[in-house]
């Protein structure tokens, strides 16, 4: 996976439920998902994919792969293990916090990047969001497309 981002949740923070997250990010587009618990706040992961070909059938011929976006929640031992493996890049105090790692499968195009950024905007409205490419960098508001621009591009197959 590439395009890695992190969301830091303070102790007691609650994530929006999956339906609200998807609706705020992309509207009423068809989405496939896999999660390990019925309630999103109890999940350790959620995989999402916008089914672009259901919005416009031209996507089937334009793009072979439809990458998944993985949302992984790290707490307690999982967070400790992650910080030990990737700790040299993290100078933030993570005591009592939850770390959400968001990544997109490789093979996506510009539209997939827009979908990812739009999803990140929902997290950004509530929490601190960081890019984890070459280092840890806080994302700014200017990084996010509007839901309408994403919808228009999905419909037009751009």
Secondary structure, 3 states (H helix, E strand, C coil): CEEEEEEEECCCCCCCCHHHHHHHHHCCCCEEEEECCCCHHHCCEEEEEECHHHHCCCHHHHCCCCCCEEEEEECHHHHHHHHHHHHHHCCCCCCCCEEEEEEECCCCCHHHHHHHHHHHHHHHCCCEEEECCCCCEECCHHHCCCHHHHHHHHHHCC
